[in-house]
Amino acid sequence: MGRHGFPVTRAVATQMATGIVKASGRQTMVNFEHGLSRMWWCRFRERHPELSARTPDPLDRQRVFGVTVPRVEALFNILEPMFAEKSWHDCPHLVFNCDETGFGDKQKSGKEKVYAQRGQKHVYRQTVVTREHISVHCCASAAGVSIPPMIIYAQCLPSNSYALDGPPNALYAISEKGYMDGPLFVRWIEHFLKHAPAERPLLLTCDQHETHMSKDVVDLCRGNGVEVVCLPSHTTHALQPLDVSLFGPLKEAFTKLATNMGLVRGDLVLGKKHFSSILKFAYPKAATVENIKKGFRLTGLFPLNRHALEDTPPSTTISTAQVHPAPPSTTISTAQVHPAPPSTTISTAQVHPAPPSTTISTAQVHPAPPSTTISTAQVHPAPPDIISVPVVAGCVECPTCHRPPNPLVAAGIIPAGLAHILVPPRFDQSARRRRRQQVPAGARCITSDEFASHQAEKEREEREKQEAKRRRMEEVKERRALMEEEKKRKQREKEQREREKAQRERERERGKEQREREAEGEGTRERKTTEREGAGAAPK
C-alpha cells in the first residue's frame, strides 16, 4: 500500500492482523479485547527485516498515479536509441539533468532532532530566513560535475555584493515573483553552453514546464548540439536525478547553516541580501560527486536502466504495476478487476493474479467481459496492488452497504460517523456523463525533427487561430461601428423630430397668441364703438 501513497501504520497493521486471526476461526491466545501485544509486534518486525519505520512525505494524487509502467517505458524507448546512436553509454560527462527548486516560503525546520526539557509540550525553533521566494536552478552531469547554479530573485537584486559573496561563476537574474520564465531559461541555456564540455552532442533532461519548451530554447539547443528530452509529467519525484538526491540535502544544509547562525545572534534575519553567501557554503555540501551519481543511478538515466525504479525500495518510488486477468474458477470479492475470462464470478472487486479459490477483499472494479457477474462495484480506474483488509467474522452487516464493518471502523481507528464515506458510490456507467479528462504528457525529445515539425504545425495552427480571431475581432468592430452609426443616425432623426415638434409647438403657441391678440383687439374696438354710440345717444 505504501507504493500507492497509503503506507500502513503500526495501529492499522495490528488491527489487520487481528482481523485475520478472527476470520480464521482457529484457537488462539490473542486477547481480542485488547488486541495484539507489543511482544507480537517486536517478533513481527524480527520476521520481516525488510520493513522499516519511516516518516512519510506528502505527495499529491497526480504524482501517485504518474509513475506508471507504460510512461516509464516510453521514456526509455526514447533514450535507448539516442544512447546507442550518440555513444553516450561510456560518456557520463555528456549526460545532464537540470531543475529548479525554491527557497524562502514554507521553509522546513530540518530533520535534525533537538533536546529540550522533559515534559515540555511544544518545542519551537525560530525561523531566521525570510519568506520571500528565491529560486535556484541547478544542473549536473552523470559524472558528478555540477554547472554553476542560477539564482533568481523576486522583483530586484539584493545589493551590489551579491555576486561577490555567492557561489563561483553563478548566474543571477530577477523575475516578477522569483520563478523561472521563458527568457530566463534561454539565458540559462547560454550559461549552460558556456560551462558544459566542448564535446558534442550533449543530452539534457528536464521537466515539461512551458518555460523549458519555447521555440527560442529549441532553436538554441538544436543549433549547439544539445538534445533535450523532457521527462513525463508528474514523475519528476522519481525520474529527476536532482529531485531524488540533490535538493533534499541542499535544503537541509542551507537550513542547518541558517539555524546555527541564529544560535549566535538571536535577532538575525537572513533575507535575500545574505542568501547567495549562505548558498555558497551549502551548495558544495549537497552537490557532491556521490550524491549526483546516486541520483542518476536511482532514476536509471545513467547507467541507462529501465528497471531501476523496480529495484528501488518502495519508500522512494511509487509505481503502478500492470495487472493481469485472474485464472478461471477464481472467486473474487471487493478488489480491483481487469477483464477476466468467462465463467469468472466477481463481486465488488479489484484484482491481481491469485491462485484458484482465493478470496480478496475491499476494493473496486474494472469492467468485465460478457458472462462475468459483477455486483456492488465502483467502475472507475483505481490504483492496483491494494492490500486487502480482512473482514471480522461474526460482525453485524452495515445497514447501508450490507457488508460486515471494516476492522478499522470496528476498532475505532476510523470513527463510525465517517464510515459512510468509505462506501463506494453506485451508478450506471452507461448513463453516467463522462467528463473529458486531461491526459498527462509523456516523455518527448523537444530537439528532434518530429517535435520541430509538430511545433511548426502547432505554430501554424496558432497563427491561423490568431488570424481567425483577428478577423472575427475586425468583423465585430465593423458591426459595432455600423451599430454605433445606426444608433447615431437614429439619435439624429430623433433629435430632428424633437426639433420639428418643438418648432410646431412654438408656431402653435405663436398662432394662439396672435389669435388672442386679434380677439382682444376686436373686443376693444367693439367696446369703444359701443361706448361712442352710447355717448351719442345720451340726452343733452
C-alpha angles and dihedrals in degrees: 000000000000089000089064099047099266107098115184121246125214092258093052093046093052092048091050090050091049090052091052091052092049093047093050092060093211124138114270142167092225114125101227092192094060098026129222117340130245089250090059090053092051091050091046089055090049091052091051108042089164089074122086135177111250138172107240122229119222115257128181121236096251092059092046090062096030100085100068127157095247093050094048091045090051090054094052091043085064097042101045097061090044092051091049094047097044096037093234095148091092097032110076090159089068097053114085139177126197134188140147131235132192132237132189107036118081092359113188120233093230133250096266112116122230134204124240140162113297112254094026108141099209131023113199131192120204117237112234098178121083119238095237108127118246123176126210117198111204133187132184139170128234088251089067096255116137126211113225106269128247117232117204119196127193118255099331144017115262104234144318095277100053092101094048095052097041133084115303115273091359119160120232128201142156135224135174096267103011096263132123117267136179101271091044092053090052087052090050092051088057088049090049093051089051094056100031122096116278090233115103148250105039129191118221120184122194142149125277099257111148091241090063095053105052122132092247091056093048093048093047093050095044090050093052101043099257119142111207118201118187116212119231114276119263092019104089092102087067105024103037110090094203092051091049101049114003114044095053095055090040094057091041092053091045092050092046093052092047092048093049089052089052090056090060096045117025096194094052117127115186109209135166090293092067099032098094093047092053091044089053090067098033097050098063091050091058103031095065124148091247094052094047095047090047091056093052091046096049093049093046094235092120124046083025107245122158091191095055094105091053090054092049117098113262092245092068102037132048112201132173107214125205120260126217129205118276120246120262122278092031117142112212128187130184099349141111114277133198117197105303129202120267119283091035115135114213128182126180090333151167110173146194126185108297134174119254117288092019119145120206125182148199114034146082141281141249118203115279129209124258118295089033116118118219125177138178092002135150107224110208136096113288133178112272127227093050109170111232121241113220120238116232113241119237096024123137115255120252110255091220105050098012093233131122111268118266113259091234089057092045091050093050096244088118112036115244089233089066096047092097089065089063092059109102113236118250120222141146108260093203092054095041116107105240115222122214108250123205111242112223114241118256130217118295141166107237094192094058123108090242092056090044091054089045090051091047090051090046091050090048090052090046091051090049089049091049091046091050089047090050091051091048090050091049090049090049090049091049091049090047090049091050091047090048091048090048089048091051091047091051089047091051091048090049092050090047091051090048091050091049091047091049089048091052090048091051091048090048091051091047091049090048092050090046092052090047091051091047091048091048091049092048091051091049092052092048091049092050091048090051091049092051092048090048092049092050093051095051117107117259 
